[in-house]
């Protein structure tokens, strides 16, 4: 074959396509994602790994060194009555206080959304306002109100001849639960109210034309529509309850004989680490509490997804 014919044959052929995996990668997306990844690794991943490693050591004060003990801290924790007692207290608050708090928040959201509440904007801001108060300030404020010698409870006892003591062992969980409820009703109400505002008004109009009353609209339209927000608030409440620290820590000075150093798991871990020098044991406690919180929150999330389906 002559040279011109070869050249003509090559000219008719197309260049082979470059495989996708051989094309030059575009790294511009990492300019936006990279800062978040760095912060995420430094703030979450690295502390988790450090805590996991720390939980396998025991600090020896006499020698000033850490001794590797493996899983001994975890074995000790599962036989620690103080840990289980504190976990039982926060579990009781979760079972009793959280449904009450979310129920009140839902009722308030439904009342505001009904359009029959006069001054709804002012009422919504007033209910949300306690959430803007720092938790430490709220605990101090309620602590003074609970005072049996100087606070509001003292005045009520004097007026009615009662002997109510919010800091007694029988009432301390109720007192702390009341502070939590007062603080977070507005936050959860806002989540519920935001969910209600996304409902199309034509749905209400169709329900009214079908003869539905107000209660039937709430039961069949509004509450089912809030299933996603209910799941979110329950998950947030579970996480917050298992992390309970500020309220008992502040009120401990007002009731030291009732609120002990192991009153809640977080308070117990704090005192183990900073007062007793048992950093490894405190790390093991924190990891176990993290696992318990994740398992329960994930179970609630799966339950909420099944309800939505």
C-alpha positions in Angstrom: 0.0 0.0 0.0 1.3 3.4 -0.9 2.0 6.2 1.5 -1.0 8.4 0.4 -3.4 5.5 0.8 -2.1 4.8 4.3 -2.4 8.5 5.2 -6.0 8.5 3.9 -6.9 5.4 5.9 -5.5 7.0 9.1 -7.4 10.2 8.5 -10.7 8.3 8.4 -10.1 6.8 11.9 -11.2 8.6 15.1 -8.9 9.1 18.1 -9.6 6.6 20.9 -11.6 8.0 23.7 -9.7 8.7 27.0 -11.1 6.6 29.8 -13.0 8.5 32.5 -10.7 7.3 35.2 -7.7 8.7 33.3 -9.1 12.2 33.1 -7.6 14.8 35.3 -9.4 15.1 38.6 -11.1 18.3 39.6 -10.1 19.2 43.2 -11.9 22.4 43.3 -14.7 20.9 45.4 -12.3 20.2 48.2 -11.8 24.0 48.6 -15.4 24.1 50.0 -15.5 20.7 51.7 -11.9 20.7 53.0 -12.3 23.2 55.9 -15.3 21.3 57.3 -13.4 17.9 57.0 -10.4 19.4 58.8 -12.6 20.8 61.6 -14.6 17.5 61.8 -11.5 15.4 62.2 -9.9 17.7 64.7 -13.0 18.3 66.8 -14.7 14.8 66.7 -12.5 12.0 65.3 -9.2 12.9 67.1 -10.9 13.3 70.5 -12.8 10.1 70.1 -9.6 8.2 69.2 -7.7 9.8 72.1 -10.5 9.0 74.6 -10.6 5.4 73.4 -6.9 5.0 73.9 -7.0 6.9 77.2 -9.8 4.5 78.5 -7.3 1.6 78.3 -4.8 3.2 80.7 -4.7 3.9 84.4 -2.9 6.9 85.8 -0.5 6.1 88.6 -0.1 9.1 90.7 2.9 7.8 92.7 5.0 7.2 89.5 3.4 9.9 87.4 2.8 7.5 84.5 0.0 5.7 82.8 -0.3 1.9 83.0 -1.9 0.0 80.2 -4.8 -2.1 81.6 -6.8 -3.0 78.5 -10.5 -3.3 79.0 -10.3 -3.3 82.9 -11.9 0.1 83.1 -14.9 -1.1 81.1 -15.2 -4.2 83.3 -15.0 -2.1 86.4 -17.6 0.3 85.0 -20.2 -2.4 84.5 -19.9 -3.3 88.1 -20.0 0.3 89.4 -23.2 0.9 91.3 -22.7 4.6 91.2 -22.7 4.6 87.4 -25.8 2.6 87.2 -27.6 4.7 89.8 -26.7 7.9 87.8 -27.8 6.3 84.5 -31.1 5.3 86.2 -31.8 8.9 87.2 -31.3 10.3 83.7 -33.3 7.4 82.3 -36.2 8.3 84.6 -36.0 11.9 83.6 -36.0 10.8 79.9 -39.1 8.6 80.4 -41.1 11.0 82.5 -39.9 14.6 81.9 -39.3 14.4 78.1 -42.9 13.4 77.1 -44.3 16.1 79.4 -42.0 18.7 77.9 -42.7 17.7 74.3 -46.5 17.4 75.0 -46.6 20.9 76.4 -44.5 22.2 73.5 -46.9 20.6 71.0 -50.0 22.0 72.7 -48.5 25.5 72.6 -47.6 25.1 68.9 -51.1 23.9 68.1 -52.6 26.8 70.0 -50.5 29.4 68.2 -51.1 27.8 64.8 -54.9 27.7 65.4 -55.2 31.4 64.8 -57.6 31.8 67.7 -55.0 32.9 70.2 -54.9 36.6 70.7 -51.4 38.1 70.7 -49.9 34.9 69.3 -46.7 36.7 68.3 -46.1 38.0 71.8 -47.0 34.6 73.2 -44.6 32.8 70.9 -41.8 35.1 71.8 -42.6 34.8 75.5 -42.5 31.0 75.4 -39.3 30.9 73.5 -37.6 33.5 75.7 -36.4 31.0 78.5 -34.4 29.1 75.9 -32.3 32.3 75.3 -31.3 32.3 79.0 -28.0 30.5 79.6 -28.5 27.1 81.4 -26.2 28.1 84.3 -28.3 31.3 84.9 -31.5 29.4 84.7 -30.3 26.8 87.2 -29.1 29.5 89.6 -32.4 31.4 89.2 -34.5 28.3 89.9 -32.2 27.3 92.7 -33.0 30.5 94.5 -36.7 30.1 93.9 -36.5 26.6 95.4 -34.8 27.9 98.5 -36.7 26.8 101.7 -35.2 29.7 103.7 -35.2 32.6 101.3 -37.0 31.7 98.0 -40.5 31.5 96.6 -41.0 28.0 98.1 -40.2 29.3 101.5 -42.9 32.0 101.2 -45.4 29.4 100.0 -44.5 27.1 102.9 -45.0 30.0 105.3 -48.3 31.0 103.7 -49.9 27.6 103.7 -48.0 25.9 106.6 -46.4 23.4 104.2 -43.0 21.8 104.5 -42.2 21.3 100.8 -38.5 21.0 100.1 -37.6 20.8 96.3 -34.0 19.8 97.3 -35.1 16.7 99.2 -34.3 13.2 97.7 -38.0 12.7 96.9 -38.3 16.0 94.9 -34.9 16.6 93.4 -35.5 14.9 90.1 -38.8 16.8 89.8 -37.0 20.1 90.6 -34.3 19.5 87.9 -36.9 18.2 85.4 -38.9 21.4 85.9 -35.9 23.6 85.1 -35.3 21.5 81.9 -38.9 21.7 80.9 -39.1 25.5 81.5 -35.9 26.0 79.4 -36.6 23.9 76.4 -40.4 24.1 75.8 -39.9 27.2 73.6 -37.2 25.5 71.5 -39.3 22.4 70.8 -42.4 24.6 70.3 -40.6 26.4 67.5 -39.7 23.2 65.7 -43.4 22.0 65.9 -44.7 25.4 64.9 -42.4 25.5 61.9 -43.6 22.1 60.8 -47.2 23.2 61.1 -46.6 26.3 58.9 -45.6 24.1 56.0 -49.1 22.5 55.7 -51.0 23.8 52.6 -54.1 25.7 53.6 -56.0 23.9 50.9 -55.8 20.8 53.0 -57.6 22.5 55.8 -60.2 23.9 53.4 -60.9 20.4 52.0 -61.2 19.0 55.5 -63.7 21.7 56.5 -65.8 21.0 53.3 -65.8 17.3 54.3 -67.3 18.3 57.6 -64.2 17.8 59.8 -64.2 19.7 63.1 -61.1 21.3 64.8 -60.2 18.2 66.8 -60.4 15.9 63.7 -58.2 18.3 61.8 -55.6 18.2 64.6 -55.8 14.5 64.9 -55.8 13.5 61.2 -53.8 16.3 59.6 -51.6 18.3 62.0 -50.2 15.6 64.3 -49.4 13.2 61.4 -47.7 16.0 59.6 -45.5 16.6 62.7 -44.2 13.1 62.8 -40.8 14.1 61.4 -40.4 17.0 63.8 -41.5 14.8 66.7 -38.7 12.3 65.9 -36.2 15.1 65.7 -37.2 16.6 69.1 -37.2 13.2 70.7 -33.7 12.5 69.4 -32.4 15.9 70.6 -34.1 15.3 74.0 -32.5 11.9 74.4 -29.0 13.4 73.6 -29.6 16.3 76.0 -30.9 14.1 78.8 -28.0 11.7 78.7 -25.7 14.8 78.7 -27.3 16.3 81.8 -24.7 18.2 83.7 -25.3 22.0 84.2 -28.4 21.8 86.4 -27.2 19.2 88.9 -23.7 20.8 88.9 -25.1 24.2 89.8 -27.6 23.0 92.3 -25.1 20.6 94.0 -23.9 23.5 96.1 -27.5 24.1 97.4 -28.1 20.4 98.1 -24.7 18.7 98.5 -26.1 15.8 100.5 -28.7 15.0 97.8 -26.9 15.8 94.6 -23.7 13.7 94.9 -20.7 13.7 92.7 -22.1 10.7 90.8 -25.7 12.1 90.4 -25.6 11.9 86.6 -23.1 10.0 84.4 -21.6 13.3 83.0 -21.2 14.7 86.5 -19.6 11.5 87.6 -17.2 11.5 84.7 -16.3 15.1 85.4 -15.5 14.5 89.0 -13.6 11.3 88.2 -11.4 13.1 85.8 -10.8 16.5 87.5 -11.2 15.6 91.2 -10.1 12.0 91.5 -7.4 11.8 88.8 -9.1 8.8 87.1 -8.9 10.1 83.6 -8.9 6.6 82.0 -11.9 5.5 84.0 -13.7 8.7 83.1 -12.9 8.2 79.4 -14.4 4.7 79.5 -17.5 6.1 81.2 -17.9 8.7 78.5 -17.4 6.2 75.7 -20.0 3.9 77.1 -22.5 6.7 77.5 -21.8 7.8 74.0 -22.6 4.3 72.7 -25.8 4.1 74.7 -26.9 7.5 73.4 -26.2 6.6 69.8 -28.0 3.3 70.0 -31.1 4.7 71.6 -31.2 7.8 69.3 -30.7 5.6 66.2 -33.5 3.3 67.3 -35.8 6.2 67.7 -34.8 7.5 64.3 -35.5 4.1 62.6 -38.8 4.0 64.4 -39.7 7.5 63.1 -38.7 6.5 59.5 -41.0 3.5 59.7 -43.9 5.7 60.9 -43.3 8.1 58.0 -43.4 5.3 55.5 
